[in-house]
Amino acid sequence: MKRLFLAATAICASLFALPAFGQSAPIVDIMEQSVRTSPAYLAADADLGRAAAAADRIAAGPYEFEVNASGGQRKIDNPLASDESYTEWSAGVARTVRLPKKREADYGLARIENELARASLDQVLQAERRHFAMLWSAWRQAELMQETSSVQADEARRIAELEQVAVDKGAQRQIRADQLAAEAGLLFLQAEQDRNAAEAARAALVARYPDTPFPERAFALDWSDENLQQVLAAPLDQTPAYRKSRLEAEQAQLRARRTRMDALPDPTLGLDFGNEFGGSETSLMARITIPIGGSARRAYSREMSANATVAELNRVGVERETYQAVEAARVSLRASLSMYETALATAAASEKYLGTMRKGYELSEITITEFLNSRRSTIAAERAVAEQRAKVESDLLTLMVMTGSLAETDG
């Protein structure tokens, strides 16, 4: 019986030992494979083509060449001469010329259009990764609880069987074997419930990402202490929400600046050709047209300036919200690590106490009720270890996604 107890203790210790976080890449690989099959990602990826076309349009400017042509018959009614008629025609080409400063602003807006589409895609990816992390963490926690309860149920069954053997040999009372068998039955019921929970959690993940071949078991999220500190200290200026809000503010400022420059309208340059009196007179004329700005342009300029102010305030708000969310995730991870260490220490103390109680029980110095109570405390401590281990992995994976630290796990 003592050997069985030591074997179970070793199994639990190997199950709950915190690894060095060196096997995180498989989780990242399957996460990236999964999120890139989601409809939200595919729509955002398709939007990159729209953004590229919009950028080309903005860079090309709002103006195109204009060609005009006209023709007709001129008839001269002169009583002193015979009627005369002439074929006449005219043609011209014109194009509004974008002023250099406005052209520079157009190129800046075209660049931002592409960068905004990429930032939006990254934001969609981050949101989908967070959803994946939530579902994966639920599956991982359910599996850890299942592993714990299965080990506990197997150990309880073996203890009950050995007790029954002792009863059959006349060395123990039947009531003790019955109590141990009942306890084992409850633990097997718990193990079955945990198994069902793990299957349901995996089914939820598969339903969300039906095109991804998921493993039968959830990978453990392993990490080194050095990389763990890197994730905790990761900068926020490269997070998708931060980048997108900054680009939107820059875009609004460029639009406002370009609108202010539109107070000076772009000139239109033209070249006209004419043929009159059947070719007796020809003309070649150059022209320039400059529209006169009015109240509509001034009002639009004020509107764009107000939009730029709103976008800048939104940028500040998004940065604060991002900082608050990441700081909360960091605090949660640190707390989870601390609670995990506490749970491990509690489980070790409970196992030591259970070993003492087991010796007393084998020597008939304590009652079976006292032994079962101490064993229940150990079981509760082991389940707390599994729960806290799952919390550490969940908080770590969430923080990796929020800070964009996933790339550090590749390779």
ZIDA-V948283 format. One line per field, one symbol per residue. phi: phi as a letter, one per 40 degrees, with the letter a starting at -180 (. if undefined). psi: psi as a letter, one per 30 degrees, with the letter a starting at -180 (. if undefined). burial: # if it has 24 or more other ideal C-beta (glycine too) atoms within 12 Angstrom, else .. Layout:
phi=???
psi=???
burial=???
This chain:
phi=.ccccccccccccccbccccfbbcddccccccccccbcdcccccccccccccccccccccgcbbcbbbaaaibbbbcbccacdbbbcbaaaabaaccccdccccccccccccdcccccccccccccccccccdcccccccccccccdccccccccccccccccccccccgcbccccccccccccccccccccccccccccccccccccbccbccccbccccbacccccccccbccbcbcdcccccccccccccccccccccccccccbbbbbbbbbfghcbbabbbabbbcbcbcccccccccccccccccccccccccccccccccccccccccccccccccccccccccccccccccccccgcbcccccccccccccccccccccccccccccccccdcccgccccccg
psi=eeeeeeeeeeeeefefkjaghghfeeeeeeeeeefgfkeeeeeeeffeeeeeeeeeeeeflfllkkkkkllakkkkjjffllkkkkklllllklkkkkkeeeeeeeeeeeeeeeeeeeeeeeeeeeeeeeeeeeeeeeeeeeeeeeeeeeeeeeeeeeeeeeeeeeeffgflkeeeeeeeeeeeeeeeeeeeeeeeeeeeeeeeeeeeifgkjklfkkkkjllleefeeeefgklffgkeeeeeeeeeeeeeeeeeeeeefffjlklkklkkkkjlhgffklljkklkkjljlafeeeeeeeeeeeeeeeeeeeeeeeeeeeeeeeeeeeeeeeeeeeeeeeeeeeeeeeeeeeeeeeeeefggflleeeeeeeeeeeeeeeeeeeeeeeeeeeeeeeeeeeghgefffk.
burial=#...#..##..#..##.#..#..#..##.###.###.#.##..##.##..#...#..#..#..........................###.#.....#...#..##.##############################################.######.###.......#...##.###.##.###.##..#..##..##..##.##..#.#...######...##..##.#.#..#########################..#...#.#............................#..#..##..#..##..##..#..##..##.###.##..#..##.##..##.###.##..#......#..##.###.#############################..#..
